[in-house]
Amino acid sequence: MNLRYVSLCGRIIFLSTALGLLSGCQLQEIQPNLIPTSRAMIGDPKQAVPTPQEQTTAQLPAEDSFFPDLPGDKEPNILDRLRKLFAFDIKDNYQITVERKRYLRHPHQLRKIQQRAKPYLYYILNEIERRKLPGELALLPIVESEYKIHARSSSRAMGLWQFMPSTGRMYGLKQNWWYDGRKDVAASTHAALKYLSILNRKFKKDWALALAAYNAGDRTIRRAQKKNLLAGKPTNYWSLKLPRETKRYIPKLYALAQIFANPRKYGLRLLPIEDKPQIALVKTNSQIDLGLAAELTNTDIGTIKRLNPSHKQWATDPKGPHRIILPVDKANHFIDKLVDLPAEKRIHLRRHRILKGESLLSIAATYGSNVESIRKANRFSGNKIRAGRSILVPAPYGKKGLDMIAATSISQRQSAPKVEPSPKTKVQAPKSSVAAEPKPKETALSKMAKRFKVFLAKEM
């Protein structure tokens, strides 16, 4: 009995102590500065972010503390001007939400895209503003190419705006051995905005239909509308039965517009880009060697090629367009140097002694030139040449230019240019009565050149 009595007393004392402690806890106030951090924060690490349960008693820090200033924030931001030009009335729906979430899952990818857009965005936005078009069109190259100037689709669409060869030619984008206007930022932007304006008029200022037509072709949209009309259905973009890519096309653009319009709403920090030109379009008025342009601007050839991907070879097209893109801080220096340089000195001519078995085609391939340029430099009317004689060959400026030929050949896997007969003169294929040279012994270097389709220049 005594043992049971002692045990019962002990339990009563324990319970009364526990109740006292619990009542004390209920009276204690929660201090906001004592709330534990529940997740990773953006902004000042001194500010603690409360859990959803704790938000009833603690207030979140001000919104600005989540988004501290980044370098460049004090400069005019081109994204602010972009937002002011936004004009689409976007009504959120499931398709847009899906695409928005896809973009938000990869914020680093959006930053990479902004970095790629940085040299071109000022120029593109100026052209959009000059034409009084919606600012959202500046985001279209993200959907088309992720602002990759070299982007090429499986259907042969190319450049920031992804022009097909035929559509590009229709809107004035020249394409030949020397030059591809689809990769010319200025020319392709003019063509794209012109094409979009025409489509917008065709579809009675319905931008969703106009943009869908830009992606799939206006005939595809017209056919889909006709089917809906016959079935008694609406003919707006959201009601049409379209290819899968086109069905995602508008939601992608609208999702990007929502993100760029209010990044903070989605917990995103976009890269600030200064609202000033990064590149300059400089007229040369004649053909110019890109290696020489690099020397005149004290810039490496890689930068010149990166800014001028439309010029496929070592020089600009002899028939134009006669312009190149330069870093904006190099443009005036280049113009001052170019004024004193005659047109004939802007292209380097190499003297080549014709060997047995050679043709204009093989000589052109050796120097990274083309047959038409060699004929023009030597005033040839046809392709006949004779061994032992010397001819002038337009060729790259210096060793860096020769290295550029190799890099271009590897990247483009480009074979020797075809001989195109003059429209006025019927050209006969060259006939050589001289025996061909014995085949040289293959070396490790020649094997590598053969593998990557690189033509090794002959030593003079």
SEDRENDREN-379258 format. One line per field, with one value per residue (C-alpha): x, y, z. Coordinates in nm, 3 decimals. Layout:
REM residues N
east X;...
north Y;...
up Z;...
This chain:
REM residues 460
east 0.000;0.275;0.456;0.136;0.067;0.418;0.387;0.049;0.185;0.482;0.255;0.040;0.351;0.484;0.153;0.115;0.471;0.407;0.083;0.261;0.527;0.266;0.071;0.392;0.458;0.115;0.183;0.526;0.528;0.712;0.974;1.021;1.398;1.405;1.218;1.437;1.513;1.316;1.454;1.730;1.693;1.747;1.885;2.018;2.114;2.032;1.666;1.505;1.222;0.944;0.761;0.395;0.277;0.485;0.364;0.060;0.280;0.586;0.597;0.806;1.085;1.015;1.012;1.327;1.534;1.472;1.610;1.930;2.084;2.310;2.598;2.451;2.120;2.198;2.230;1.920;1.802;1.683;1.433;1.246;1.205;1.107;0.826;0.691;0.653;0.458;0.113;-0.035;-0.347;-0.249;-0.515;-0.349;-0.448;-0.323;-0.093;0.077;0.117;0.286;0.539;0.601;0.683;0.925;1.115;1.111;1.260;1.576;1.657;2.025;1.925;1.728;2.040;2.249;1.991;2.010;2.389;2.358;2.094;2.303;2.487;2.171;1.881;1.937;1.934;1.631;1.428;1.504;1.374;1.058;1.000;1.062;0.795;0.555;0.529;0.464;0.770;0.695;0.839;1.188;1.136;1.051;1.417;1.419;1.141;1.296;1.666;1.736;1.923;2.181;2.300;2.429;2.111;2.012;1.703;1.662;1.444;1.735;1.589;1.875;1.969;1.809;1.475;1.500;1.433;1.393;1.607;1.308;1.133;1.461;1.513;1.149;1.221;1.553;1.799;2.083;2.241;2.553;2.905;3.025;2.727;2.407;2.171;1.976;2.270;2.301;2.146;2.048;1.918;1.732;1.570;1.443;1.310;1.145;0.968;0.851;0.718;0.543;0.381;0.246;0.107;-0.054;-0.239;-0.340;-0.496;-0.674;-0.435;-0.472;-0.113;-0.167;-0.270;0.005;0.273;0.134;0.155;0.517;0.590;0.375;0.301;-0.012;-0.158;-0.150;-0.342;-0.593;-0.663;-0.717;-0.955;-1.149;-1.198;-1.328;-1.565;-1.714;-1.754;-1.913;-1.622;-1.436;-1.140;-0.914;-0.569;-0.668;-0.950;-0.751;-0.607;-0.243;0.094;0.234;0.518;0.275;0.041;0.330;0.462;0.226;0.214;0.596;0.605;0.325;0.494;0.818;0.626;0.471;0.813;0.987;0.694;0.707;1.002;0.967;0.618;0.778;1.078;1.318;1.601;1.675;2.013;2.024;2.133;2.236;2.014;2.291;2.438;2.683;2.762;2.795;2.712;2.992;2.974;3.290;3.167;3.375;3.487;3.722;3.927;3.801;4.158;4.250;3.942;4.062;4.405;4.263;4.049;4.319;4.072;4.123;3.981;3.759;3.563;3.516;3.389;3.162;2.997;2.979;2.859;2.675;3.014;3.090;3.438;3.752;3.617;3.287;3.094;3.251;2.897;2.782;2.635;2.941;2.919;3.054;2.955;3.213;3.223;3.083;3.404;3.612;3.393;3.531;3.893;3.815;3.647;3.948;4.184;3.959;3.936;4.309;4.297;4.220;3.966;4.232;4.435;4.144;4.177;4.501;4.607;4.850;5.053;5.024;5.228;5.001;5.121;5.051;4.701;4.565;4.238;4.078;3.858;4.148;4.344;4.040;3.996;4.364;4.344;3.987;3.886;3.633;3.647;3.448;3.685;3.994;3.842;3.758;4.107;4.273;4.005;3.942;3.628;3.645;3.815;4.106;4.450;4.799;5.065;5.370;5.188;5.116;4.779;4.649;4.434;4.224;4.315;4.302;4.516;4.808;4.842;4.537;4.327;4.453;4.370;4.023;3.975;4.050;3.811;3.537;3.587;3.566;3.261;3.065;3.198;3.201;3.325;3.492;3.264;3.093;3.191;2.905;2.920;2.878;2.532;2.681;2.969;2.944;3.236;3.390;3.523;3.904;4.082;4.434;4.663;4.938;4.982;4.872;5.131;5.212;5.002;5.201;5.265;5.002;5.123;4.953;4.869;4.721;4.512;4.371;4.300;4.120;3.912;3.791;3.772;4.039;4.248;4.618;4.771;5.079;5.399;5.501
north 0.000;0.245;0.185;0.243;0.565;0.700;0.618;0.794;1.108;1.116;1.107;1.395;1.612;1.539;1.629;1.955;2.061;1.984;2.186;2.481;2.478;2.459;2.753;2.956;2.884;3.009;3.349;3.398;3.636;3.540;3.802;3.857;3.879;3.536;3.352;3.079;3.091;2.824;2.853;3.006;3.382;3.636;3.963;4.067;3.755;3.947;3.939;3.608;3.464;3.312;2.992;3.021;2.924;3.201;3.474;3.539;3.694;3.810;4.046;3.988;4.236;4.505;4.386;4.579;4.379;4.069;4.241;4.429;4.660;4.494;4.661;4.875;4.938;5.311;5.335;5.361;5.002;4.906;4.666;4.967;5.106;4.761;4.738;5.079;4.953;4.642;4.652;4.299;4.237;3.899;3.696;3.419;3.061;2.708;2.699;3.026;2.908;2.585;2.774;3.035;2.765;2.607;2.935;3.001;2.658;2.773;3.131;3.087;3.006;3.333;3.518;3.351;3.457;3.815;3.807;3.695;3.962;4.240;4.353;4.352;4.451;4.828;4.820;4.587;4.785;5.111;4.962;4.837;5.177;5.361;5.149;5.189;4.814;4.626;4.593;4.222;4.160;4.219;3.894;3.694;3.602;3.425;3.196;3.161;3.119;3.208;3.505;3.273;3.445;3.115;2.918;2.681;2.460;2.117;2.285;2.521;2.830;3.050;3.349;3.540;3.556;3.208;3.289;3.006;3.053;3.124;3.359;3.539;3.603;3.718;3.989;4.100;3.882;3.806;3.458;3.350;3.214;3.536;3.649;3.530;3.813;3.588;3.619;3.994;4.156;4.478;4.320;4.033;4.266;4.493;4.190;4.032;4.351;4.416;4.060;4.079;4.412;4.264;3.960;4.184;4.372;4.044;3.915;4.243;4.351;4.024;3.982;3.626;3.512;3.720;3.566;3.216;3.283;3.395;3.055;2.822;3.030;3.228;2.948;2.708;2.958;3.030;2.659;2.609;2.908;2.774;2.437;2.608;2.825;2.518;2.351;2.662;2.718;3.041;3.136;3.298;3.156;2.965;2.781;2.664;2.319;2.395;2.211;2.140;2.392;2.669;2.581;2.648;2.951;3.219;3.083;3.096;3.459;3.562;3.383;3.572;3.900;3.831;3.750;4.056;4.282;4.192;3.968;4.035;3.889;3.557;3.587;3.650;3.900;3.988;4.110;4.491;4.606;4.966;5.157;5.257;5.114;4.826;4.792;5.027;4.963;5.115;5.165;5.068;5.159;4.872;4.516;4.485;4.207;4.125;4.062;4.413;4.551;4.380;4.539;4.886;4.866;4.699;4.413;4.039;3.865;3.648;3.953;4.079;3.739;3.704;4.040;3.973;3.614;3.714;3.753;3.385;3.423;3.622;3.940;4.114;4.043;4.235;4.323;4.437;4.508;4.721;4.747;4.576;4.572;4.689;4.747;5.096;5.225;5.119;5.266;5.623;5.503;5.259;5.529;5.763;5.488;5.375;5.722;5.715;5.362;5.332;5.066;4.863;4.825;4.693;4.347;4.148;3.993;3.701;3.615;3.246;3.054;2.800;2.440;2.144;2.004;2.308;2.483;2.802;2.589;2.414;2.740;2.914;2.627;2.646;3.014;3.021;3.239;3.175;3.149;3.464;3.679;3.536;3.595;3.954;4.024;3.896;4.015;3.662;3.599;3.221;2.951;2.856;2.891;2.776;2.613;2.829;3.162;3.374;3.507;3.727;3.558;3.759;3.592;3.657;3.923;3.767;3.440;3.514;3.531;3.188;3.048;3.195;2.997;2.676;2.766;2.857;2.536;2.321;2.499;2.509;2.188;2.391;2.238;2.429;2.682;2.584;2.744;2.964;3.055;3.420;3.493;3.673;3.440;3.066;2.921;2.589;2.357;2.379;2.105;2.028;1.845;1.830;1.517;1.550;1.576;1.256;1.217;1.351;1.129;1.172;1.323;1.348;1.712;1.631;1.348;1.589;1.849;1.586;1.476;1.830;1.942;2.210;2.315;2.360;2.668;2.609;2.782;3.051
up 0.000;0.096;-0.234;-0.436;-0.239;-0.307;-0.681;-0.707;-0.535;-0.773;-1.078;-0.940;-0.880;-1.238;-1.405;-1.212;-1.310;-1.679;-1.684;-1.530;-1.802;-2.082;-1.945;-1.930;-2.300;-2.404;-2.250;-2.411;-2.716;-3.037;-3.124;-3.504;-3.465;-3.297;-3.575;-3.729;-4.101;-4.288;-4.645;-4.856;-4.893;-5.169;-5.037;-4.698;-4.494;-4.173;-4.269;-4.164;-4.373;-4.154;-4.233;-4.351;-3.998;-3.842;-4.079;-3.857;-3.590;-3.787;-4.088;-4.399;-4.477;-4.736;-5.099;-5.191;-4.941;-5.153;-5.464;-5.379;-5.638;-5.891;-6.076;-6.353;-6.174;-6.151;-6.531;-6.756;-6.802;-7.150;-6.991;-6.850;-7.202;-7.327;-7.071;-7.169;-7.527;-7.426;-7.592;-7.585;-7.377;-7.230;-7.051;-6.853;-6.929;-6.874;-7.182;-7.085;-6.725;-6.840;-7.055;-6.785;-6.531;-6.779;-6.813;-6.438;-6.368;-6.553;-6.443;-6.533;-6.890;-6.908;-6.794;-7.065;-7.322;-7.194;-7.225;-7.588;-7.655;-7.501;-7.819;-8.033;-7.807;-7.830;-8.211;-8.232;-7.980;-8.161;-8.486;-8.313;-8.153;-8.482;-8.652;-8.356;-8.310;-7.981;-7.760;-7.708;-8.057;-7.911;-7.716;-8.029;-8.102;-7.761;-7.884;-8.229;-8.156;-7.790;-7.939;-8.098;-8.413;-8.562;-8.481;-8.761;-8.757;-8.916;-9.182;-9.271;-9.101;-8.978;-8.765;-8.478;-8.660;-8.816;-9.180;-9.428;-9.742;-9.970;-9.724;-9.662;-10.033;-10.062;-9.804;-9.948;-9.755;-9.995;-9.972;-10.160;-10.110;-9.950;-9.746;-9.574;-9.482;-9.244;-9.001;-9.053;-8.743;-8.924;-9.247;-9.078;-8.821;-9.100;-9.290;-8.983;-8.874;-9.229;-9.259;-8.919;-9.011;-9.335;-9.152;-8.889;-9.164;-9.330;-9.009;-8.926;-8.648;-8.455;-8.334;-8.209;-8.559;-8.724;-8.501;-8.556;-8.932;-8.890;-8.738;-8.951;-9.263;-9.339;-9.553;-9.258;-9.043;-9.322;-9.371;-8.997;-8.989;-9.286;-9.113;-8.801;-9.003;-9.172;-8.832;-8.679;-8.441;-8.351;-8.570;-8.309;-8.238;-7.924;-8.106;-8.410;-8.463;-8.541;-8.547;-8.199;-8.235;-8.335;-8.047;-7.806;-7.998;-7.866;-7.507;-7.500;-7.614;-7.378;-7.086;-7.157;-7.177;-6.834;-6.684;-6.832;-6.740;-6.371;-6.280;-5.907;-5.911;-6.007;-5.773;-6.060;-6.099;-6.462;-6.578;-6.609;-6.956;-7.014;-7.255;-7.493;-7.816;-7.787;-8.159;-8.458;-8.825;-9.032;-9.409;-9.597;-9.952;-10.095;-10.024;-9.726;-9.574;-9.223;-9.107;-9.219;-9.039;-8.721;-8.760;-8.825;-8.510;-8.299;-8.239;-8.268;-8.573;-8.352;-8.232;-8.588;-8.704;-8.400;-8.471;-8.847;-8.891;-9.210;-9.383;-9.436;-9.581;-9.502;-9.664;-9.730;-10.049;-10.341;-10.455;-10.110;-9.870;-9.796;-9.417;-9.109;-8.742;-8.489;-8.112;-8.064;-7.902;-8.208;-8.483;-8.504;-8.499;-8.782;-8.993;-8.952;-9.069;-9.355;-9.510;-9.590;-9.735;-10.110;-10.212;-10.400;-10.079;-9.874;-10.028;-10.025;-10.357;-10.362;-10.669;-10.757;-11.017;-11.188;-11.151;-11.374;-11.332;-11.146;-11.232;-11.111;-10.889;-10.714;-10.677;-10.527;-10.279;-10.178;-10.087;-9.954;-10.248;-10.525;-10.901;-10.971;-10.763;-10.934;-11.279;-11.183;-11.037;-11.357;-11.605;-11.727;-11.933;-11.885;-11.682;-11.910;-11.751;-11.851;-11.631;-11.566;-11.575;-11.266;-11.160;-10.878;-10.613;-10.365;-10.035;-9.660;-9.499;-9.310;-9.116;-8.896;-9.208;-9.318;-8.974;-9.015;-9.338;-9.150;-8.868;-9.115;-9.312;-8.999;-8.857;-9.181;-9.342;-9.661;-9.985;-10.266;-10.438;-10.760;-11.087;-11.203;-11.574;-11.661;-11.801;-12.099;-12.186;-12.229;-12.035;-12.127;-11.861;-11.846;-12.041;-11.934;-12.180;-11.920;-11.710;-11.350;-11.074;-10.883;-10.570;-10.271;-9.970;-9.697;-9.368;-9.030;-9.107;-9.449;-9.297;-9.036;-9.307;-9.516;-9.217;-9.138;-9.503;-9.455;-9.756;-9.680;-9.839;-10.056;-9.957;-10.201
